[in-house]
Amino acid sequence: IKDVTRDSLRLSYGMVLQETWIFEGTVRENIAYGKQDATEEEIVAAAKAAHCHSFIKRMKDGYDTIISDNDGISQGQKQLLCIARVMLAMPPMLILDEATSSIDTRTELKVQAAFQNIMEGRTSFIVAHRLSTIRSADLILVINDGDIVEQGTHEELMEKQGYYEKLYNSQFADKE
């Protein structure tokens, strides 16, 4: 651990949080933050994978539009830009904390499919109240009042008919 540099540690993980952060700069710079040497094609591909390319193209100057954390961009759009940032950097570890909480349901389904691709072969920590986000996880830890009350795969937890199963059914019973 003594030999790990701060820069190498920071390049080892990517985060998409419920509370997004955008810095003042172009859309392009915000997406390429974790990969400064990214090509235009890589940036656009990441934006398309994160389903934000279409709204970027509608902006006044497209990828050259100057944005900041307190301008007219919605919270969902900020979240999609942060997702594009992670999809461009492709770090070995992902931390997703309510990463799709501000995105509409239809876009969320598309982003979840993209997340499945980038999570392949990576260590991923996912915090989510929308259980659809974690359904395919290798291990789900169910926390209630700060304590781990159950753990297992989605199927194992559903078979237990415990706390997770009640949560899941409260979200999806009418939708399946």
Disulfide bonds with the S-S distance in Angstrom:
none
